[in-house]
Structures are given as C-alpha cells and as structure tokens.
Amino acid sequence: MRILIVKTSSLGDVVHMLPALTDAARAIPGLTADWVVEEGFAAVPAWHPNVTRVIPIALRRWRKRLSEAATWRELAAARRALGENAYDAVIDSQGLFKSVLFARWARGSRWGYDRASCREPLASLFYTHRVHVPRGLHAIERNRRLLAAALGYPLNDAALDYGLSSLAERLPPSTLGLPERYVVALHGTSRIDKEWPEAHWIAVGQSLAQHGLALLLPWGNPREHERALRIAPQVADAIVLPRLGLNELAAILARAQGVLGVDTGLMHIAAALGRPGLALYPVTAPALTGVRSAPGHPPIASLTPTDGLAPEQVSARLLAALHEAQA
C-alpha cells in the first residue's frame, strides 16, 4: 500500500503525525508513504523509515512572491510531483484550505476530518471521505485516529511510537567539538509571550554548570541569536551554537543528557528522540498540543505557572529528571 500524507506545518504538528504513520506501518506490512510538507521542515518526515518520498512545498514563501515567474514554476513542479503516482489513500491531517489544495492535486481518494473535527470546517467539503475525531483530544491522538479510520485498522491500545528509534545512529554526530555532557536550552519560540526570562535561563545554566553540565544555546533567527549571545557569557561552559539545520540539531538533541525548552517545535523533536527534560508553558496550555514522550523513554514533563516556573524550581526538577533518566 502506498499513501500520501499532507501535513505541511508547523514543526510540532509535523512531529505529531509520525506516531500515526508508525501505527499504520505496524498494521499494514509493506506500507510506504509520501509526504507533503513545508520545505523548512522536510527533514522530519524523511526520518521515518516508512517515508519513501518527501514532496516539499513553499507556501509561506510563495505567498510573498506571487508576482514572480519562479514561484509559478515551483507550484507547477509541485503539482506534477503530486500527480506522478496513484495513491491508495490521500490523508490530509492538516484540515485547512491550503492543505486541501495539495490533497486535490494528488491522485487517490481523499480522507480528512469532518466538519465538526476540522480546523477550517469548510475544508471538509473537499474530501472524498470524512472522519469524526473529537477536537478535545491531543493532536497526536487525533492524527492516529484519522489514519486508522482511513486505512481500516484498529488502534486498540498500541503504544505511542514516533518511529525514530534508530535515528541517532543514522545521523552523523556533530563536528562542532561539543562537550561530553550537555543540556540543550531551547529558548526560542514563535511568540514573545511564550518566552522565559533571560535571567531565568542564566540562573538554570549556572546551576547546571555546578553539576558539570554545559548549556548549549541553539537559535533560528536574529532575536534568538542576540539572546543566546547575552546568556552565554554569564554561564560557565555555555556554548552558542551556529545556525543549524534540523538534521544537525536532531543529532545534537539525540546525544544530549537532557533538554529544557519553551513551547517550540524542537521540544517535540526532543521528545520523539526520547530525551529527558522539561517543557515550559508560561502562557499556553499543553493539553492539546503539548510535548508527549513515548512509553519506555525518559519523559519530558510539562510545566505551567501553577507548577512553578521560578528558576530554582525548574533547576531542581530538571536535575532530578536527568538523575532519574541516568539511574
């Protein structure tokens, strides 16, 4: 069986789709998947062993350059790529008008959420088959139920599995000469109100240094880079990483002693890789889209203001989590 998954963005949403594909591969021997995804996140579907082709699109970039001929050439190329193969099922787990466009370009019966389940209800009109999935479920569970309904297998009580158990061995180790023991600080996020104060990062970094753990500071835009450059001089052994792609970041995360981060897609990658740590949610609720660790792996605990987000509390819980993971 060959299927097409349409899950274009954002980074965390793409990671949330991986367990559904693992379910399908367990239930249907020989299943392979093509995957439509935003170009910036194309590395993630490629990590899953049952993905044979990633079809990158650039809707975010195309929208800004509709007057350019190159944009229309890329759109035409994406449409040709989607029409090259006939699929047993085309599954749009995004549930948006933009994702429906790409699903309609593919050849195969289209599956998606019904009107009551869809993020943009009118998008459901363009599916061949519609599935009801309660909106109050976590995004991972919604994806798993949609794919199970589309492909006709029971979920039963299958354990959550991102399908990335061998990724650490498949990704080459970093060539940056990193310390042996480090924690990755995922301080960047898409919204300013989801950030954690710089002084808190410094305090936690200093606490980790006292336990022989270096603090690694990745970044993805100038604002994050400037913050990392302010934090690092105040924390012994802190390292500001160069700007890295997802493959390089995943290799670093996979070999970390732990991770501490705010509400960002990289936290979901850390969870998928089985790293221990803490996810901080100063203003958002993790119930529907928060970090989920797979059974059998050290957990990433989600903390909200009611749990305590003061640096001394976070430091104590993070060190306890790292100690438990090593026990």
Backbone torsions as a table, in degrees:
resi	resn	phi	psi	omega
1	MET	NA	137.4	177.4
2	ARG	-123.6	126.6	-178.3
3	ILE	-123.3	163.6	173.3
4	LEU	-119.9	127.9	175.0
5	ILE	-104.2	129.7	173.8
6	VAL	-109.1	100.9	176.3
7	LYS	-143.7	97.3	-165.8
8	THR	-91.5	-34.6	-176.0
9	SER	-167.3	173.8	-9.9
10	SER	-83.7	-169.4	-175.0
11	LEU	-57.2	-48.8	179.8
12	GLY	-62.6	-37.9	178.9
13	ASP	-63.8	-38.5	179.1
14	VAL	-64.9	-43.4	177.5
15	VAL	-61.4	-38.2	-179.0
16	HIS	-63.5	-18.5	-179.2
17	MET	-84.8	-19.2	-175.2
18	LEU	-59.1	-44.3	-179.1
19	PRO	-61.3	-33.2	178.6
20	ALA	-62.9	-40.1	179.2
21	LEU	-68.1	-35.7	175.4
22	THR	-62.5	-42.9	175.5
23	ASP	-55.3	-49.3	-176.2
24	ALA	-62.7	-40.4	-179.3
25	ALA	-67.1	-33.5	176.9
26	ARG	-69.3	-36.0	-174.6
27	ALA	-83.1	-27.6	-173.5
28	ILE	-126.5	94.7	-179.6
29	PRO	-57.1	137.6	178.0
30	GLY	84.4	1.4	-179.8
31	LEU	-65.5	137.3	172.9
32	THR	-129.1	156.9	-177.0
33	ALA	-135.5	139.2	162.5
34	ASP	-98.1	157.9	-172.5
35	TRP	-143.6	127.3	174.7
36	VAL	-94.7	126.2	-174.0
37	VAL	-152.6	151.9	173.9
38	GLU	-58.1	141.0	-173.4
39	GLU	-55.1	-34.8	-178.3
40	GLY	-69.1	-17.4	-178.7
41	PHE	-112.1	11.2	-172.3
42	ALA	-61.7	-24.0	-179.7
43	ALA	-64.4	-32.8	-170.6
44	VAL	-66.7	-53.2	177.8
45	PRO	-59.0	-33.9	-178.9
46	ALA	-63.6	-19.8	178.4
47	TRP	-71.0	-26.0	-175.8
48	HIS	-77.4	132.1	-174.5
49	PRO	-65.5	-17.2	-178.8
50	ASN	-97.1	3.4	175.5
51	VAL	-91.8	119.6	-178.3
52	THR	-99.5	-21.3	-179.2
53	ARG	-150.0	130.5	173.6
54	VAL	-105.8	127.4	178.9
55	ILE	-108.0	99.5	-177.2
56	PRO	-78.5	140.7	172.2
57	ILE	-124.3	166.8	-175.0
58	ALA	-136.9	52.3	-174.6
59	LEU	-58.9	-38.9	-179.2
60	ARG	-62.2	-41.4	179.5
61	ARG	-76.1	-40.2	-178.0
62	TRP	-62.1	-38.4	-178.4
63	ARG	-58.4	-32.7	-177.9
64	LYS	-83.2	-11.2	-173.1
65	ARG	-132.7	41.7	-177.1
66	LEU	-67.4	-19.9	-179.6
67	SER	-84.2	-5.8	-176.2
68	GLU	-93.8	137.8	-179.9
69	ALA	-62.7	-33.9	-178.9
70	ALA	-61.5	-35.7	178.5
71	THR	-61.5	-45.9	-178.7
72	TRP	-69.1	-30.8	174.8
73	ARG	-66.7	-40.3	179.3
74	GLU	-67.7	-39.4	176.3
75	LEU	-61.4	-43.0	178.9
76	ALA	-64.4	-38.5	178.9
77	ALA	-65.9	-39.9	177.7
78	ALA	-64.3	-39.8	179.4
79	ARG	-65.8	-39.6	177.5
80	ARG	-64.1	-42.1	-179.4
81	ALA	-61.7	-39.7	-178.8
82	LEU	-72.2	-22.3	-179.4
83	GLY	-94.8	-0.4	-175.5
84	GLU	-69.7	-32.4	-174.7
85	ASN	-123.6	148.2	171.4
86	ALA	-90.0	133.1	-176.7
87	TYR	-109.4	146.2	174.8
88	ASP	-68.3	-28.3	175.6
89	ALA	-159.4	142.4	173.7
90	VAL	-112.9	116.4	-173.8
91	ILE	-112.1	113.9	176.1
92	ASP	-98.5	100.6	-179.2
93	SER	-95.3	5.8	178.1
94	GLN	-83.6	-43.4	176.9
95	GLY	72.3	36.0	-179.5
96	LEU	-128.2	161.4	177.3
97	PHE	-59.1	-38.7	-178.0
98	LYS	-66.0	-36.4	-180.0
99	SER	-74.9	-33.1	177.0
100	VAL	-60.3	-36.9	178.8
101	LEU	-54.8	-48.0	-177.5
102	PHE	-72.2	-35.5	177.1
103	ALA	-62.3	-38.5	-179.0
104	ARG	-70.8	-24.0	177.3
105	TRP	-74.1	-18.2	-177.3
106	ALA	-88.0	160.0	179.1
107	ARG	-101.6	114.2	-179.4
108	GLY	152.6	162.1	178.2
109	SER	-66.8	136.0	-174.6
110	ARG	-97.6	128.4	178.5
111	TRP	-116.0	139.6	177.0
112	GLY	-162.1	-177.3	179.2
113	TYR	-74.4	150.0	175.7
114	ASP	-75.6	176.7	-174.0
115	ARG	-56.1	-39.7	-178.1
116	ALA	-74.9	-17.5	-175.4
117	SER	-103.5	-17.7	-170.4
118	CYS	-78.9	145.4	176.3
119	ARG	-66.0	-39.4	172.7
120	GLU	-117.7	96.9	-168.8
121	PRO	-51.5	-36.7	-178.0
122	LEU	-67.2	-20.2	177.8
123	ALA	-62.1	-27.5	-177.4
124	SER	-64.7	-19.9	-179.5
125	LEU	-65.1	-20.2	-173.3
126	PHE	-98.3	6.3	177.2
127	TYR	-93.5	147.4	172.9
128	THR	-72.3	-38.3	-178.9
129	HIS	-131.2	139.3	-177.3
130	ARG	-122.0	139.6	-176.3
131	VAL	-120.9	133.5	175.4
132	HIS	-89.6	123.6	176.1
133	VAL	-134.8	123.2	-177.8
134	PRO	-54.4	135.4	-178.4
135	ARG	-72.1	-16.6	-178.3
136	GLY	-81.6	1.3	178.2
137	LEU	-85.5	157.6	174.5
138	HIS	-62.2	149.4	-176.9
139	ALA	-56.1	-37.8	179.7
140	ILE	-62.5	-44.3	-179.8
141	GLU	-66.4	-37.8	177.1
142	ARG	-60.8	-45.0	178.3
143	ASN	-62.1	-42.6	-178.5
144	ARG	-63.5	-41.1	-179.9
145	ARG	-69.2	-39.1	178.9
146	LEU	-62.4	-47.6	-177.2
147	LEU	-68.2	-37.5	177.9
148	ALA	-62.9	-41.2	178.7
149	ALA	-67.3	-40.2	-178.1
150	ALA	-66.3	-37.1	-174.5
151	LEU	-101.8	-5.2	170.9
152	GLY	76.3	41.7	175.4
153	TYR	-127.0	152.4	178.9
154	PRO	-81.8	140.5	175.7
155	LEU	-78.6	-34.1	-174.4
156	ASN	52.0	-130.5	178.4
157	ASP	-118.1	39.9	-178.7
158	ALA	-59.2	133.3	-178.5
159	ALA	-69.8	146.3	176.1
160	LEU	-61.2	127.8	-178.8
161	ASP	-147.4	117.0	-179.4
162	TYR	-75.7	-14.0	-179.9
163	GLY	79.1	19.2	-175.2
164	LEU	-113.5	24.7	-174.2
165	SER	-61.1	-29.1	-178.1
166	SER	-101.9	5.9	-173.6
167	LEU	-63.8	-39.7	-178.8
168	ALA	-58.0	-36.9	179.2
169	GLU	-75.8	-27.7	-178.2
170	ARG	-81.4	-24.3	179.2
171	LEU	-90.2	130.6	178.6
172	PRO	-66.0	144.7	179.0
173	PRO	-65.3	158.4	-179.3
174	SER	-63.2	145.2	176.5
175	THR	-100.2	16.1	-174.4
176	LEU	-86.3	-0.2	-179.3
177	GLY	66.7	46.5	-176.4
178	LEU	-76.5	156.0	176.3
179	PRO	-65.2	161.9	-177.4
180	GLU	-70.2	-36.7	-176.8
181	ARG	-117.7	118.3	-178.5
182	TYR	-152.3	157.8	172.7
183	VAL	-117.5	134.9	178.4
184	VAL	-90.5	127.2	-179.9
185	ALA	-101.8	103.5	-179.4
186	LEU	-90.1	81.7	-172.1
187	HIS	-89.1	-13.1	-177.2
188	GLY	-92.1	144.5	178.7
189	THR	-152.2	167.3	-171.4
190	SER	-74.8	-19.1	-177.6
191	ARG	-127.8	138.6	-178.1
192	ILE	-61.9	-36.3	-177.1
193	ASP	-70.4	-12.2	178.0
194	LYS	-91.8	-1.7	-178.9
195	GLU	-74.4	160.3	175.6
196	TRP	-109.9	141.6	-173.8
197	PRO	-57.5	143.1	179.5
198	GLU	-57.1	-40.6	-179.0
199	ALA	-59.9	-32.6	178.9
200	HIS	-69.7	-42.4	177.0
201	TRP	-60.3	-40.4	179.8
202	ILE	-64.1	-45.0	-178.6
203	ALA	-62.9	-43.3	179.4
204	VAL	-67.2	-40.8	178.1
205	GLY	-60.4	-40.3	178.4
206	GLN	-66.3	-37.2	177.3
207	SER	-65.5	-42.6	178.6
208	LEU	-63.8	-39.0	-179.8
209	ALA	-60.8	-35.4	178.6
210	GLN	-65.4	-17.9	178.7
211	HIS	-107.5	17.6	175.6
212	GLY	75.9	23.7	-178.7
213	LEU	-114.1	122.6	176.1
214	ALA	-77.6	154.8	178.8
215	LEU	-108.7	119.7	177.9
216	LEU	-100.5	132.2	-174.4
217	LEU	-119.2	94.4	173.2
218	PRO	-78.3	167.8	178.0
219	TRP	-157.1	158.6	-177.1
220	GLY	-131.5	-4.6	177.2
221	ASN	-153.5	169.6	-176.4
222	PRO	-57.5	-38.6	179.8
223	ARG	-60.9	-45.7	179.6
224	GLU	-67.0	-37.9	178.8
225	HIS	-62.7	-44.8	179.5
226	GLU	-62.6	-39.9	178.3
227	ARG	-64.3	-44.6	178.8
228	ALA	-59.7	-39.7	-179.9
229	LEU	-68.1	-25.5	176.0
230	ARG	-80.6	-35.2	-177.6
231	ILE	-73.5	-46.0	-169.9
232	ALA	-55.7	-44.6	-177.9
233	PRO	-63.3	-16.6	-176.7
234	GLN	-99.8	4.4	-179.7
235	VAL	-128.6	122.1	179.3
236	ALA	-59.3	132.4	175.6
237	ASP	69.0	12.6	175.3
238	ALA	-72.4	144.8	-176.9
239	ILE	-129.8	124.9	171.5
240	VAL	-87.2	115.1	-178.3
241	LEU	-73.9	156.0	168.6
242	PRO	-69.4	167.1	176.9
243	ARG	-68.0	128.0	-172.2
244	LEU	-125.7	154.8	173.0
245	GLY	-81.8	174.2	-175.9
246	LEU	-65.5	-35.1	178.0
247	ASN	-63.3	-44.4	179.7
248	GLU	-66.2	-41.8	178.9
249	LEU	-65.3	-39.9	178.9
250	ALA	-62.8	-39.5	178.3
251	ALA	-62.5	-38.7	178.7
252	ILE	-70.4	-43.8	178.5
253	LEU	-62.3	-40.8	-176.3
254	ALA	-62.9	-25.8	-176.9
255	ARG	-106.2	9.1	-179.6
256	ALA	-80.1	150.7	172.0
257	GLN	-69.0	-27.8	179.4
258	GLY	-175.8	178.6	-177.8
259	VAL	-142.7	144.3	175.0
260	LEU	-131.4	126.8	-177.2
261	GLY	-157.8	168.0	176.8
262	VAL	-95.8	-166.5	-176.0
263	ASP	-75.4	91.2	-176.1
264	THR	-147.2	154.7	-177.5
265	GLY	-60.5	-30.5	-179.3
266	LEU	-64.8	-26.3	176.0
267	MET	-64.9	-35.5	178.7
268	HIS	-69.5	-33.7	174.5
269	ILE	-65.2	-42.9	178.4
270	ALA	-59.4	-41.7	178.0
271	ALA	-65.0	-42.3	179.7
272	ALA	-63.1	-27.4	179.1
273	LEU	-88.6	-0.3	175.6
274	GLY	77.4	27.0	179.7
275	ARG	-86.8	142.8	176.6
276	PRO	-81.8	161.6	176.1
277	GLY	155.9	-157.9	-177.4
278	LEU	-134.1	139.2	172.4
279	ALA	-111.9	127.5	-174.7
280	LEU	-103.7	130.3	-178.7
281	TYR	-124.9	80.2	-177.8
282	PRO	-62.9	-33.7	-176.1
283	VAL	-130.9	-17.4	-178.2
284	THR	-101.7	157.5	179.5
285	ALA	-99.5	131.0	-176.0
286	PRO	-84.2	0.6	-171.3
287	ALA	-59.5	-41.3	-172.6
288	LEU	-98.5	-26.4	-177.4
289	THR	-135.5	14.2	-176.9
290	GLY	-72.5	172.9	-178.8
291	VAL	-65.3	135.1	176.8
292	ARG	-127.7	123.6	175.9
293	SER	-94.7	147.4	179.7
294	ALA	-78.3	147.5	176.4
295	PRO	-57.0	142.7	-179.9
296	GLY	90.3	-6.2	177.9
297	HIS	-114.4	153.7	176.0
298	PRO	-58.9	136.3	-175.0
299	PRO	-82.1	155.8	165.5
300	ILE	-104.7	115.1	-179.5
301	ALA	-82.2	141.8	177.7
302	SER	-99.2	127.0	-177.7
303	LEU	-116.9	133.8	175.0
304	THR	-115.3	173.4	179.5
305	PRO	-54.6	-31.5	179.6
306	THR	-70.3	-21.2	177.1
307	ASP	-84.0	-18.2	-177.6
308	GLY	100.5	113.9	-179.6
309	LEU	-117.4	16.2	174.2
310	ALA	-66.5	146.5	-174.4
311	PRO	-58.6	-36.3	-179.7
312	GLU	-67.8	-36.2	176.8
313	GLN	-68.1	-43.7	-179.8
314	VAL	-65.1	-43.0	179.0
315	SER	-58.7	-46.3	-178.0
316	ALA	-63.7	-43.1	-178.9
317	ARG	-70.6	-36.3	179.1
318	LEU	-66.8	-45.8	179.1
319	LEU	-63.3	-37.8	177.5
320	ALA	-64.8	-40.3	179.3
321	ALA	-64.6	-40.7	179.2
322	LEU	-67.8	-38.8	178.7
323	HIS	-64.8	-42.9	-179.8
324	GLU	-64.4	-37.3	-178.8
325	ALA	-67.2	-29.8	-179.0
326	GLN	-86.3	-14.9	-176.0
327	ALA	-68.9	NA	NA
